Structures are given as C-alpha cells and as structure tokens.
Amino acid sequence: MQLTKAVAHVLFVCVHNAGRSQMAAALFNHHAQGRAWADSAGTQPATRIHPEVVEVMNELGVDVSGAKPRMLTPELAAGAIRVVTMGCGDECPVVNAPMEDWGLPDPAGQPLDAVRKIRDDIDRRVLLLLSDIGSDAVKRSCCR
C-alpha cells in the first residue's frame, strides 16, 4: 500500500442538487485546481441540472452540462471536512463534519440576471471558503 497525499473534501448540499450545490461544487473545483475537491448532492434530487444554471456557468467557461443530480448519502458525506447546505433546512441530515448554511435563493425558473447574481454570490463564498480551509487543511496524508 502506497501513501499518497489526499486533498480536503467539501460537500455542497441543496434540495434538488440541480442548481446552487452544482454551481458551488463546480466553482470550488475550478478555483481549487486540485488543492481540494468538492462534491454536491441533494435531499430530493431532480432529474437534471437547471438549464439556466448550465447557461450562466458556461459564461464563466465552467461546464456543468454533464453533471447529474444525486442523493445525499452517508458515504458521500464521509470524509468531508466541511458540509455547506443551501436552503434544505430541516431536510439536511446531520453529518459528522462542520456544517454551515448559505441560505441562497433557488435559481430554478429565475431570469438569467437573477441566476447570475446567485452564481456570483456563490463564487464569492467559494473563494472565501477556499481561503478559510487554507493550504494546511487542504493537504492530508492518507492511504489509498
């Protein structure tokens, strides 16, 4: 068994995993450039990503068109150093990681200008989160 450097895992959760949490995970991974990584999940996953979300993310050169909403599971949350919820309230289960709620509006069916504002707010928060977890917390040794 070889020891390798692992990176911090962050989980973004919303109800349908079709908008906010997808944007957050994609922006996090885009900015982290491999120093950390994020997943996203939902408590009641939709069948597809909201088309308005795909469009505003493409404007930044971040393609989420192939992303698929998925159910939040204990296995997905395992090992996360931070869980960020986005409007799932009481539906979000308690996980064994520090949690915070960003309480953002749902972009579903919103005009593109409103979705851009949500995206930009998420982007700002993601950059702060990356700064907060810092390079010392980002790299951990583990067995793979």
C-alpha positions in Angstrom: 0.0 0.0 0.0 1.4 3.3 -1.0 1.0 6.5 1.0 -0.2 9.4 -1.1 -1.3 13.0 -0.4 -5.0 13.4 -0.2 -6.8 16.6 -0.5 -9.6 18.1 1.5 -13.2 17.1 0.5 -16.1 19.6 0.8 -19.7 18.7 0.2 -22.4 21.2 -1.1 -26.0 20.2 -0.4 -29.3 21.6 -1.6 -32.8 20.1 -2.1 -32.7 19.1 -5.7 -29.0 19.2 -6.5 -29.8 20.9 -9.7 -28.7 24.5 -9.2 -27.0 26.0 -6.2 -25.0 23.0 -5.0 -23.9 22.1 -8.5 -22.7 25.7 -9.1 -20.8 25.7 -5.8 -19.1 22.3 -6.4 -18.1 23.3 -10.0 -16.8 26.7 -8.9 -15.0 25.2 -5.9 -13.2 22.6 -8.1 -12.5 25.2 -10.7 -10.8 27.6 -8.2 -9.1 24.8 -6.1 -7.2 23.4 -9.1 -6.7 20.1 -7.4 -5.7 21.5 -4.0 -9.1 20.4 -2.6 -12.2 19.0 -4.2 -15.9 19.2 -3.8 -19.0 17.0 -4.4 -22.6 18.0 -4.4 -25.8 16.2 -3.5 -29.4 16.8 -2.8 -32.1 15.5 -0.3 -34.6 15.1 -3.2 -32.5 15.1 -6.4 -34.0 16.4 -9.6 -33.7 14.6 -12.9 -31.4 17.2 -14.5 -29.4 20.4 -13.9 -31.5 23.5 -14.4 -30.8 24.8 -17.9 -30.4 28.4 -16.7 -27.6 27.2 -14.4 -25.9 25.5 -17.3 -26.1 28.7 -19.3 -24.7 31.1 -16.7 -21.9 28.6 -15.7 -20.9 28.4 -19.4 -20.5 32.1 -19.4 -17.6 31.6 -17.0 -16.2 28.7 -19.0 -17.3 26.1 -16.4 -19.3 23.3 -18.0 -21.9 21.6 -15.7 -23.9 20.2 -18.6 -22.8 16.7 -17.9 -23.4 16.8 -14.1 -26.2 14.6 -12.7 -28.1 15.4 -9.6 -27.6 12.7 -6.9 -28.9 11.7 -3.5 -27.0 12.7 -0.3 -25.7 9.6 1.3 -23.6 8.9 4.4 -20.9 7.5 2.1 -20.8 10.7 0.1 -20.5 12.8 3.2 -17.9 10.6 4.8 -14.5 12.3 5.0 -15.9 15.8 4.2 -14.0 18.4 6.2 -16.9 20.8 5.6 -20.6 20.5 4.5 -22.3 23.6 3.1 -26.1 23.5 2.9 -28.1 25.8 0.7 -31.7 26.1 1.7 -32.5 22.5 2.5 -33.4 23.4 6.1 -34.6 20.5 8.2 -34.3 18.1 5.3 -30.5 18.2 5.5 -29.3 15.4 7.8 -26.7 15.9 10.4 -23.3 14.7 9.2 -20.0 14.3 11.1 -18.4 17.4 9.7 -18.5 21.1 10.4 -21.6 22.5 8.7 -22.7 25.9 7.6 -25.7 27.1 5.7 -25.5 29.7 2.9 -29.3 30.1 2.6 -29.3 31.1 -1.1 -32.4 31.5 -3.3 -33.2 28.7 -5.7 -32.2 29.6 -9.3 -34.9 27.3 -10.8 -37.0 29.2 -13.2 -35.4 32.6 -12.4 -34.4 35.1 -15.1 -30.8 34.8 -16.2 -29.8 38.1 -14.4 -31.1 36.6 -11.1 -29.2 33.4 -11.7 -26.0 35.3 -12.5 -26.4 37.1 -9.1 -26.8 33.8 -7.3 -23.8 32.4 -9.2 -21.6 35.4 -8.4 -22.7 35.2 -4.7 -21.7 31.5 -4.7 -18.4 32.3 -6.4 -17.6 34.9 -3.7 -18.4 32.5 -0.9 -16.5 29.6 -2.5 -13.4 31.8 -2.7 -13.8 32.7 1.0 -14.2 29.0 1.9 -11.1 28.1 0.0 -9.2 30.8 1.8 -10.7 29.6 5.1 -9.7 26.0 4.8 -6.2 27.1 3.8 -3.3 25.2 2.4 -2.5 23.5 5.8 -6.0 22.0 6.0 -6.1 21.1 2.3 -3.4 18.5 2.2 -3.6 15.5 4.5 -1.8 12.2 4.4 -3.8 9.1 4.0 -3.7 5.6 2.5 -5.2 5.0 -0.9 
